[in-house]
Amino acid sequence: MTSLPAPRANAYRDTWCGNLRAQDAGVEQRVAGWVHRRRDHGGLIFLDLRDRTGLLQVVIDPQEAGPEIFKAAERLRSEHVISVGGVLELRGGEHVNPNLPTGEVELRTTSLTVLAEADTPPFPVDEETPVGEEIRLRHRAVDIRREGMREALILRSKIVAAMRDHLTSQGFLEVETPTLTRSTPEGARDFLVPSRNQPGSFYALPQSPQLFKQLLMMGGLERYYQVARCFRDEDLRADRQPEFTQLDIEMSFVTEDEVIGEIETLMTKVFEAGGVKVQPAPWPRLDYDESMLKYGNDRPDLRYGLEIRDISEVIAGSEFKVFESVLAGGGVVRAINAGQREFPRKELDGLNELAQRHGGKAVAWAFVQDDGTWRSPIAKFLGEERTTAANAVLEAGPGDLLLFVGDQAKTAAPVLGALRAYLANYFELIPADEHAITWVVDFPMFEYNDDEDRWDALHHPFTAPTGDLDDPGSLRSRAYDLVLDGSEIGGGSIRIHDPAVQSKVLEILGIDAEEAQDRFGFLLEALRYGTPPHGGIAFGIDRVAAICAGKPSIRDVIAFPKTATGGDPLTGAPDAVPPRQLKELGLARPGV
């Protein structure tokens, strides 16, 4: 329910449905909106009239309204649009509806105008019944009328307003950056836009304003922000869309601590606007390596335990050939103590499929018995001494379920991370209405791409490194991610401001001087004219809004999203275009 300032009085209304209260009784009012429900009670017609602010009961009594208005009311159906006037009266006694903010009053109709009739909606608007996503998106204008969707968009608006209000108060300038730019490698495929004036040439839609916001710092603006539309041509999932919105921020003459401090103040206000209670700042900082070891990823959900432990050292030298082979090849054996759980054998065997979906091979298991020994297919190969030592590392006691993965560290981590999340959901370990927030810091600068035999930037090529540039594998980056409830809601870094360092980083990534000049020449040239130390961060507004609204998918906080395949059931996009347009763009096939 949303309260709004009184609208400018006109022929349709002079107040909002949801704003009326007992103190307004006795006064003539005019409201307008959609017929939410209609009830015929033996000569009286009751309407629940809905606008953006909520519901108001409207009563049509033929003795007060007259026969013509009553006949018009008899023809009203769900989602007809009307304007209605009358005297607001108290409902009194047992007629009060305690479930509505307007439940103490009703409008006794003296005038009614039908502004638009409606076909039967494709799904009910007056109840939150499950509706297939394809139908919801095809009829999005109707879907937005439903309370859950409407309130999610209102909440999103409040979140964005809180961002803008705070940043403006702190001296940040809102600056727009181009939507049509050139293609640069930033980790995902670009959406390309053909140029009609320069056939064979293409613009790219921005994956982020990264290079432009750095140029703004070089331009001396010192503090910048933008609510920016971004585009990435990548596979979709619940928290990913081909076009999305981020809060983009950049500052000059700052270190990591100053950026983090500024952001903690901002996001505290954002969470207050979103109705999310997190622990007071300063928020904890978790080292990347520790996060990967304990939680299996760099976006840990800290609302529950199930920490991952490394037991490689204590089980080494056993007769279990699978683990021994892994350890001999430089791998690790890690485990989760799931606690005192009942877990059917069928479910245990199903964990192998989970492991394989995330690049692993299998999950071994053991139940700790009353005497500390294991009931497990692998117990006899490890021996009592090793199982006792593993119990100590895992803090395991009678009845505990232990789950093991042996593999190379970069494979074992995501498998155990997925296993940890699965167990938390299966055993319902995630507490309702609790949130856990942390910074993840001290990332590696690069990760090695075995498939392509080259280094990749873990964040992006403009992140400032620390360490010896001649030893890429040892470099760390001055990057930081903010993680809420297992989702990365924001990520940023201190940037490179030395042109020599920037050139070296591009070289490590396999981008030679000629290619660097071709792709980033405008940035490299600007770096030569005096660049201040600078850094920033970007937040996924869709993801923040979804968490605040308690929605599992960001599609439920976006007015007009795409489906999981990137399609738009509402408009039919993407779609073919006439040959004439392709010809104008120089894209028509020969002979067309």
N, C-alpha and C positions, 0 to 999 in steps of 0.2 A: 504494500500500500504506500503510495507516494503523495505527500502533500505538496501543493504548488501554490505560488502567489495567485491571487484572484485574476482571472483572465480579463481582458478588455471586453466590456459588455457589448454584445451585438445582437443580431436578430436570432441567433441560435442559442446562446447561453450567456449568463452573467456570473456563473460560478462553476466549480468542478464537482462532480458527483462525490468523490471521496473526501472532499474538504468539509462537508456539512456535519454539524454536531448539534447537541441539545441546545446550546446557547443561541443557535441560529433559528430556532423554532419561532413560529408566529410571523415570519416574514415571507413575502412572495419571492420565489426563486425560479430561475430558468436554467435547465441543464440540457446537455446533448450527449449522445453517445450511441452505443450498440445495445440492442436488446439481448441481455445475457440469458435470462430465463423469463418465461411467461407462464402464469398460473391463473386459471379461471376458477373462482371460488363462489359459485352460485350468485351471480349478479354483480360481483366485484371482480375486477381484473387486477392482478398484481404483477408488476414487472420488476426485475432486477436490471437496472440500467447501468452500463459499464462505460467508463472512459479510462484514460491512463492512470487516474488516481485511485480507482477502485469502484465499488458498487454502491448504489443507492436504491432503496425500495421506492417504487412509484405505484400509487394506488389510483385506479380509474373507477370512480363511482358514477353511474349514470345520473344520479340525482345532483351531483356537483358539477360534472363535466359536460352533461348534456348527451342526448342520444347519438348525435353525429360523431362526437369524439369517441363514445363508447363503441360504436360500430367500427370505427377505424382501428381501435385497440384490439377488437376481436380478430382482425385480420393480421395483426402483428405476429411475426415469427422470429425465431432465433437469428440474430445478426442483422435484422433490419436496423437502419440508422434513423433515429428520431430526435426531435427537439421537443421538450415538454416543459410546461410552466405550471405553477400552482403555489399553494401555501405549504410551507414546511411545518409539519406537526409532530409532536411527541408521540411515540408509539405506546409507551406506558405498560407497566405490569408484565404479564406473561408474554406480551407481544414483542418485547425487546429482544433483539438478536445479539447475544454477547460475543458472537464470533465475528462480527463486523464492526469496524470503527464507526460506521454510520448507523449502527443497529438500534440507536435510541430514537431515530427520526424516520419519517417517510414523507414523500411529496404527494400531496393531494391534488390531482391534476385538474386544471381548468382550461388548458390549451395543449394541443398536440399537433405536431407537423411531422409527417413521414417524409424524410429526406432521401432515403434510398431503400429499396427492397433488396433482399438477399436470397440467392438460391440456398438450398440445404448445404451446409458446409461439408467438406470431404471428411471431416472428423470433428468430434465434439470440441467446442471452445470452452464450455462451462465446466469441464472436468479434465483432470490430468491423466487421462487414460493412455496406455502405451500406443504409439502410432509409429509405423515404419518410417525410417528416415527418408527414404525416397519420396514418400507422399508428403511428409512435412516440408521437405525442401521444394518440392514441386508447387506447393501451396503455401509458400513462406509467409505471405501477407496474412493469411489466416492463422498460421502457427504463431506468429509474433503476438497475436491478440491473447494467446493463452498466458495465464498468470506466470508460469515458470519461465517461459521465454522472455516475456515482457520485463519481469523483475531482474532477470540476468542482464539484459541490455541496459536497464536503469543503473544497476550496480556497476557495470563496466564504465558507464559515463561518469559515475561518481569517482571511480578509481582514476580515470584519465584527468578529471578536473583537479583531483588532489595532487597529481603529479605536476600539472601545469602551475597550479597556484603556488606550490612550495618552491619549485625551481625559479619561477619569476621573482619570488620574494627574496631569493638568494643571489640575484644578479645574473642569472642565466638568460641568454637571448635565444628566442625561438627562431631558427633559420631553416628555410626549406632548401633541400638539395635536389638535383635533377632526377627525374624519373627515366628519361632517355639518356643513357650514358654508353660507355664502351665496355666490351666484355673483358673482365679481368678474372684470373683464377682465385676463387675465394672458398673453394671446398665443395661446391655443388654446381650443377649445370645451370647455365643462364637461360632465361627466356629471351629469345632474339626477336627484334622488330626490324623488318626490311625497310630500307630507305628508298622512297620513290625518286627523290632528286639525285641520289647517287646509287644507281643500280648495281647490285652485287655487294653493297655494303650494308651493315646491320648495326642498329643500336642494340644494347642489352638493357633489360630492366634490372635495377639494382638489387643485389642480394642483401646489401646493407649500405648505409651511407659512409662506410669506413674511411675511404680515401678522402672524401669531401670534408668530413668533419676534421680530419687531420689538417687539411688545407685551411680550414677556418681557424685552427689554432696557429698555423703559420701566418695567417692574416691578422693575428693580434686580437681576435674577439674574446679570447681568454676563457669564457664560459658559454657553452652552447648546448641546446637540447632541441629535439624534434620528435614529434609523434609521427613516425615514418612508416610508409608502406614499403614492404620488401617482397622480393619475388625469388623463388628457387624452384627449379624444375627437377624435383626429386620425388621419390616414392612417398606416398602419404601414409599416415596412421592417425590415431586419435588426437595426438598433440602436434600434428603437422599439417600445413596447408600450402598450396603453391603460392598464395599471396597471404601475407600476414602483417601484423602491426607491431612495431617495437618502439619503446622509448629509448632514444639514442642520446647519449650524454658524452661530452668531452670537456676537459679542463686543462689549462696550461699551468706550468710551474707547480706540479704536484707529484707526490710519491704515492705508492700503493696505500699507505695508511691514511693519507688525506682523502683519496678517492673513496676508500671503504668507509671512513667516518662520515663523509658527506652523504653517501648512499644509505647508510644505516638510519640517518635522520629522515631522509626522504621516504624510505620504504616503511618506516614505522608509521608515518602519516598515511601512507597508501593502505597499509593493513588495517589501520583504524577505520578508514573510509570503507574498506571491503568487509569489515566485521570479522576479521581474523585476529585471534589473540596469539602472539608469539612472545617469546621471552624478551625482556628488555635488552636493548643494545648496551654495550658492545656484544656482538654475536661471536660464537666460537669460530676458530679457524682450524681447519683440518688439512694436514699435509696430504698432497695427492697420493704419495706412495702408501701412506697409512690408510687412506680411504680405499685404495684398490685392494690392499691386503685384507682389511677388516670387513669391507662391505661389497667388494667385487666390482665396483664401478666408481666413477668420480662424481656421482650425484646421489649420495647415500641418503636413505630414509632412516632417520634416527628416532622414529617414534616407537621402535621396538628393538629388542636385542638381536639374538641370532648372529652374533659376530663370528666372522670366519677366523680360524686359527691355523697357523702353519705347523704341521707335525712332521715335516720332512726329516728333521734331525733325529727325533725320538723313535721313528719306525724304520730308519735306514738299516740295511743289512739283514732284512727279513728274507723268508723263503717265498714271499708273495711276488712272483715274477713281474706282474703288471706294474706294481709300485717301484720295484727295483729297476726295471727298464726305464721308467720315467726319470727316476733320480739319476741314473747313470747318464742319461741324455741331457742333464742340466735342468730338468724340470722340478716340479714341487708336488707335494701331497698336502692338501689343505682340507679342513673339515669344519662342519657346523654341528654344534650341540643343539638339537631342536627341543631339548627338554623332555619331560615325562609325557610322552605322546603314544597314543594308539594309532598305528598306521598299518593298514592291511598290506599283505604281500603284493597284491595286484597293484596297489598304489606305489609301492616301493619299486616294482619293476617298471612302472610308467615313468619314473624319474629319469631313466636312461633316454627316453625320447626327448624329454626336456633338455638334457645335456646335449644331445645331438643337434637340436634346433639352434643351440648357441655355440656350436663349433666343437663340442667335446665328444667324448666317447661313451662314458658310463658313469654311474654313481654307485659307489659301494655303501653298504649300510651295516649298522650294528646296534643291538639293544644291550644296554648295560644291565647285567643281572645283579641280584642281591649281594653276591660275593665279589662284585667288581669285574668278573670275567664277562666276555662278550658272547651273545648269541648272534652269530654272524657267519656267513660262508667264508669270510677271510680270516677269522680268529685263529684257526689252527696254523695258518701260515705265518702269522705275526708272533705268536708266542705270548706267554703271560707277562713277561718283563716289558715288552713293547706296548702291549695294550694298557698295562698299568701306567706307563709313562704318558701314553696318549690321553688317558683319563685325566691325568694331572694337568696337562696343557689345556684340555677342553673343559676342565672343571666339571667332569661328568660324574654322576652318581646313579644309584639304582633306578631303573625305569627310563633312563634317558635314551633318546634316539640320536645316534651319531651318523652323519652322512659325509662321505669322503669323495674327493675328486683328485685324481693324479694326472697332471699334464704340464705342458709348458706354462709358465706363469701367466703369459698374456692370454692364454686360452682358459686356464683354470679360473681366473678372476671373473670373467663374465658368466661362466657356467654357474659358479657359486653365487654370484650376484642374482642371477635369475632364480636359482634354487631358493635363496633367502627370501625373495619377494613372493615366490610361490607358497612357501611354508607360512609366511605371515598372513596371506589371504586364506589359505586352506584352514588354518587353525584360528582364524579371526583374531589375530594378535594386534591389529592396528586400532588404537583407541579412537573412539568417535570424538569429533570436535577438539582434537588436540593437534597441534602443529609443531614441527621441529625445524629450525633453520640453522644453517651453518655456511660459512665460507669454505671453499676448497681452494688451496693456494699451493705455490711451489710446484707447478706443473713442469714436466719435461718440455723442452723447446721443440724437439722433433721426435717422431717415431718412425721406425724403419718399415718401409713397405716391401715385404719379401716378394710379393707377386711382381712388382715392377722394379725391384732392385734399386730403390732410391729412398731418400729421406722425405717425409711429409711434415709440414708444420702442424703441431697438435692443435693450435688455435688458428692463427693466420700469419702470413709472412711479415706483418708489420708490428708484431709483438716484440718488445725489447727482451733480449736474452741476457743471461748472466753466466759467466764462465769463459772457458777457452774456446774461441771460435774455430780453432783448428781441430777440435775434438767434438763434433756435433752430438755424439751420443751422450756426452756428459753435460751438455748445456741445459740449464733450467730457464724458465721464462718468468717474466714479471706479470704473470696472469693471475686472475682471481675469478671464481664463479660463485654466485650465490644460489644455494640449493634449499628448497622448501619442500618437505614431505617427499623426498625422492625425485623431485623434478628440478632441473636447472632452470631457474626463472630469469637469470641474468648472468652475463659473462663479459669480462673486459680485461684490460691490461694497460700497463704503461707502454707507450709506443717507442719505436726507434726514432731518434731525432738526429742521429749521426749518419750522413749519407754513405760513409765508408762501411759502417756496420750494416746498413740496409742492403748495400750491394753484395756484401759477403753472405748475408742470410739468403738472398735470392740465388746466389751461386751455389750454396749448399743444397738448395731445393732443385738444382739442375736447370735454373734459368740463367742462361749466359747473358753477357752484357748487351748483345744485340737484341735479344728477346726482351730483356728487362727494359731497355730503352723504348722498344716498340709498345710494350704493354703498360709500363708505369713511368714513361718519360716525364710526364707532367708532374708526378709526385717527386721523382728523383731530382728534377730541376728545382722545384720549390724548396726541397731540403737544403739546397746549396745557399739559400739566401737568408740564413739565420733562423733556425727552428728551435723554439723553446722545448724543454722537457714537457711532455704532455701525456695524458692518459684519460681513459674513460670507460664506459660500460654501456651495454644495451640490454634492455629487459623485454621479454616477450609478453606484451600486454595481453594477448589472447590467453596465454598460460596462467598469468597472474589472475586474470578475471575468472578463469575456470576454477582455479583452486579456491578463490574467495567465494564463488557461487556454489561450491560443492558439486561441480559438474565433472563427469568422467572424460568428456570430450570438449575440446576447444570449439567445436562446431556449435555447441550450445550457448556460446557467448559471442558468436559472430552473427551479424544480421543476415548476411547472404553468403554462406560458406559453400565450398565445393564438397562433393562426395569423396569417398576413399579412393576413387579412381580418377579424381580431378575433374569430374563432370559437374555441370550445373543444371539440375533438372528444371529449374525455374525458367531460365532463358534458352536452354538447349546448347549452351557453349560447352566445349568448343564445337565449331561447325564449319562446314565447307563454305567457301566464298565464291562468288561468281568469277568465271574466267576473266572477265574484263578487269577486275581488281588485281588478279594475279599478273595479268599482262602489264598493268600500270607499274607494278612493283618489279617487273623483270623476272618473275617467277614462273611464268607460264611455260608449259612444255612446248617444244618445237612443233609447229603446225597447228597449235591451238589458237 
